[in-house]
Amino acid sequence: MKKKPTINLINDFSRYSFPLKPFKSMIYKIISDECIPVHNLNIITVNDEYLKKMHKKYLHQNTYTDVITFKLEEKTGIEAEIYISLDRAEINARQYKVTLKEEFARLVIHGLLHIKGFDDRIEAKKNSMKLIEDRLLRKYWTN
């Protein structure tokens, strides 16, 4: 039997106090159903300025972003980190007229797709990834 991955939800931005634990069920289902070979996953919420600095340092883009995913290959599976800006998630939620929790779920799904190997740097791939993201959100998001 396959070992259940370790998922850590770390809220580094205390202005938003919604509980992160309810997202674990959704994450486990997506990892299992979509065959994402992750062994250890950290999801870390941060503010806009922190993620902008990471975006510049690691992706050489001096712009705000909502999510950055780091994937490290290991012999026993993949260890990964998904950093999410809750500032940007709040802006996106208002723009798309959804709750902050739903937008956070979408960003988690986006990060999981990056772990699986999806790329959104080219417009056609970005559109394809968005369709999959929307499908998974409809299928797994229950709140």
Order of alpha helices (4+ residues) and beta strands (2+ residues): beta-alpha-beta-alpha-beta-beta-alpha-alpha-alpha
